[in-house]
Amino acid sequence: MRPASRSFARQRLGAATDLLNHLAATGADLLVRCKSGRNLPALARCRDGSRLARLGALTVHVIDAEIIIRTPRAAGPATTGY
């Protein structure tokens, strides 16, 4: 990892907080998906509905998303919250 490099992670944040802090220290941009039940108390609310929160030593930008998946074979769309 180096400054301006990008990484996407799909890991359990409880076990990965130290790793994320280490990677962020390199200057890399990180995008991490976590379960919707993860408790990240808001430090501040943003005008777009997102919020800033703390994850270990990091200040993170939390974006709630609902993803809808439609496939030709599925009986209906599948919806998941993140």
PAVO-868099 format. One record per residue (C-alpha): residue in one letter; x, y, z. Coordinates in Angstrom, 1 decimal, always signed. Example, Ala and Ser with C-alpha at 12.3 -4.5 7.8 and 13.67 -1.06 7.14 Angstrom:
+---+--------+--------+--------+
! r !     c1 !     c2 !     c3 !
+---+--------+--------+--------+
! a !  +12.3 !   -4.5 !   +7.8 !
! s !  +13.7 !   -1.1 !   +7.1 !
+---+--------+--------+--------+
This chain:
+---+--------+--------+--------+
! r !     c1 !     c2 !     c3 !
+---+--------+--------+--------+
! m !   +0.0 !   +0.0 !   +0.0 !
! r !   +1.1 !   +3.5 !   -0.8 !
! p !   -0.4 !   +7.0 !   -0.9 !
! a !   -3.2 !   +7.3 !   -3.4 !
! s !   -3.5 !   +3.5 !   -3.8 !
! r !   -7.0 !   +2.1 !   -3.3 !
! s !   -8.2 !   -1.0 !   -1.4 !
! f !  -11.6 !   -2.6 !   -0.9 !
! a !  -12.2 !   -4.9 !   +2.0 !
! r !  -15.0 !   -7.2 !   +3.1 !
! q !  -13.8 !   -8.2 !   +6.5 !
! r !  -15.1 !   -8.4 !  +10.0 !
! l !  -14.2 !   -5.0 !  +11.4 !
! g !  -13.7 !   -6.2 !  +15.0 !
! a !  -10.8 !   -8.3 !  +13.9 !
! a !   -9.5 !   -5.9 !  +11.3 !
! t !   -9.5 !   -2.6 !  +13.1 !
! d !   -5.7 !   -2.7 !  +13.7 !
! l !   -5.1 !   -3.7 !  +10.1 !
! l !   -7.3 !   -0.8 !   +8.8 !
! n !   -5.4 !   +1.6 !  +11.1 !
! h !   -2.1 !   +0.3 !   +9.7 !
! l !   -3.3 !   +0.5 !   +6.0 !
! a !   -4.7 !   +4.0 !   +6.5 !
! a !   -1.3 !   +5.1 !   +7.9 !
! t !   +0.2 !   +4.4 !   +4.5 !
! g !   -2.0 !   +7.1 !   +2.9 !
! a !   -4.0 !   +4.6 !   +0.9 !
! d !   -7.7 !   +5.2 !   +0.3 !
! l !   -9.8 !   +2.4 !   +1.9 !
! l !  -13.4 !   +1.3 !   +1.2 !
! v !  -14.7 !   -1.2 !   +3.7 !
! r !  -18.0 !   -2.9 !   +3.8 !
! c !  -19.4 !   -3.9 !   +7.2 !
! k !  -22.5 !   -5.4 !   +8.5 !
! s !  -25.5 !   -3.1 !   +8.9 !
! g !  -25.7 !   -4.1 !  +12.6 !
! r !  -22.2 !   -2.7 !  +13.3 !
! n !  -22.4 !   +0.1 !  +15.9 !
! l !  -20.5 !   +3.1 !  +14.8 !
! p !  -21.8 !   +6.1 !  +16.8 !
! a !  -21.9 !   +9.3 !  +14.8 !
! l !  -19.4 !  +12.1 !  +15.6 !
! a !  -21.1 !  +14.4 !  +13.1 !
! r !  -23.8 !  +14.2 !  +10.5 !
! c !  -23.2 !  +15.2 !   +6.9 !
! r !  -25.7 !  +17.1 !   +4.7 !
! d !  -26.0 !  +14.1 !   +2.4 !
! g !  -27.3 !  +11.9 !   +5.2 !
! s !  -24.0 !  +10.1 !   +5.9 !
! r !  -22.0 !  +10.5 !   +9.1 !
! l !  -18.5 !  +10.6 !  +10.5 !
! a !  -17.6 !   +8.0 !  +13.2 !
! r !  -14.6 !   +6.5 !  +14.9 !
! l !  -13.2 !   +3.1 !  +14.2 !
! g !  -10.1 !   +2.6 !  +16.4 !
! a !   -7.9 !   +5.6 !  +15.8 !
! l !   -9.5 !   +6.4 !  +12.4 !
! t !  -12.3 !   +8.9 !  +11.7 !
! v !  -14.4 !   +7.1 !   +9.0 !
! h !  -17.1 !   +8.3 !   +6.7 !
! v !  -20.1 !   +6.0 !   +7.1 !
! i !  -22.5 !   +5.6 !   +4.2 !
! d !  -25.7 !   +3.5 !   +4.6 !
! a !  -26.6 !   +1.7 !   +1.4 !
! e !  -29.4 !   -0.5 !   +0.2 !
! i !  -28.3 !   -2.7 !   -2.7 !
! i !  -31.0 !   -4.3 !   -4.9 !
! i !  -30.0 !   -7.2 !   -7.1 !
! r !  -32.1 !   -8.3 !  -10.0 !
! t !  -31.2 !  -11.3 !  -12.2 !
! p !  -33.1 !  -12.8 !  -15.1 !
! r !  -33.7 !  -16.1 !  -13.3 !
! a !  -34.8 !  -14.7 !   -9.9 !
! a !  -38.5 !  -14.6 !   -9.0 !
! g !  -38.0 !  -11.1 !   -7.6 !
! p !  -35.3 !   -8.7 !   -6.6 !
! a !  -33.1 !   -9.4 !   -3.6 !
! t !  -32.4 !   -6.4 !   -1.3 !
! t !  -29.6 !   -6.1 !   +1.2 !
! g !  -28.6 !   -3.3 !   +3.5 !
! y !  -25.1 !   -2.2 !   +4.2 !
+---+--------+--------+--------+
